[in-house]
Amino acid sequence: MKKALLAATVVASALTAALITAPAAHAGNRSAIPFTEATVTAGADGSFTLDWKAPGTRRVEIKANGKVVARGGAQGRAVVTGLPAADRQWFDFTPQHGHGLRLADRLIQLDGTANFRDAGGYRTSTGQWVKMGEVYRSDALGGLTANDLAKLRRLHIRTVFDLRTQDERSKDADKVPASASYVVADVFAGSDSFRTMPRTPDEAVRAMVDAERAMVSGEGGTKAYTRVFEGIEHDRARARSVLFHCTAGKDRTGWAGAALLTALGVPRQTVEADYLASNDYRKAANEAILSHLPAEQAAVYKPLLDVRPEYLNAGYDEVEAAYGSFDRYLKDGLGIDARELKQLRKDLLVG
């Protein structure tokens, strides 16, 4: 048995016979992706935990660097150790029948960011998957090191969209790879959002909800997100990767990510989970900020640091109020017609 396979501990294998014979998405289409769940999670000790569910298949094989590192049944978990250091460790999940998946840990480890991650790796309602390594999202890039910039070059990031205000950009200018284009897409241009600081926790929550609505229907928001979607479409046609970011990588960036995933057909529950993940990725940074504030001030500031379902829901509610449906938002708000949406899905989905 290969050394890498010995390093993997498979802790779950086949499902029951009934589940094994249950139809997967696109039943009858042997080219479809049978995985309903699949994730890679990097550990602080250099290990990788692989989880998967692939109803309808009896055998799954996983490779890293061209070598088998784990095998299992329709449902499984493997912990893989001993892999060489890499910018990003990729794993190929191959089922007995149908198309496989190429996945990596969603978080990109950089010295100068806390919330730089891949926007892909999610399953759509039709059983397709959003490709990883195509679109990235992040917090501010002013703290990137030379090593960070070199890693971004190796990730083939060719366009960086800065969603921040002019004041934010002036105080903390982006550092981007020399090979990348830098594009300003100010979401709050011309908006009254955050012109004054809230005085109570309730005012802070209302400010976040109002800001989310402005992202959807405000002139600055529609222009900014139109530019981002156009950039994704343009760069994908040239096999280039795109990055969009704001200051914390959670609100303006969060809506960009939510809008993209929704346009690609990812279920709302999954989109919300991705949105709320910023609370986990930014936990240490947020706690450090709050620890230096008096208790009363920290209580007001905490809603501004959080992402909450009610914030994201305010965005979707504004879509309904202003446009009637998400498809109309894409068409009338962001200028994405049916043909362009079909091409976007062709470029960013597999299966």
Secondary structure, DSSP 4 states (H G I P E B T S, - for coil): --HHHHT-EEEE----HHHHTS--TTTT-TTS---SEEEEEE-TTS-EEEEEE-TT-S-EEEEETTEEEEEESSEEEEEE--PPP-SS-EEEEEESSS--EEEE-SB---TT-SS-EES---B-TTS-EEPSSSEEEES--TT--HHHHHHHHHTTEEEEEE-S-HHHHHHS-----TTSEEEE--TTTT--TTSS--SSHHHHHHHHHHHHHHHHHSHHHHHHHHHHHHHHHHHHTTT-EEEEE-SSSSSHHHHHHHHHHHHTT--HHHHHHHHHHHHHHTHHHHHHHHHTS-HHHHHHHHHHH---HHHHHHHHHHHHHHHSSHHHIIIIIT---HHHHHHHHHHHEE-
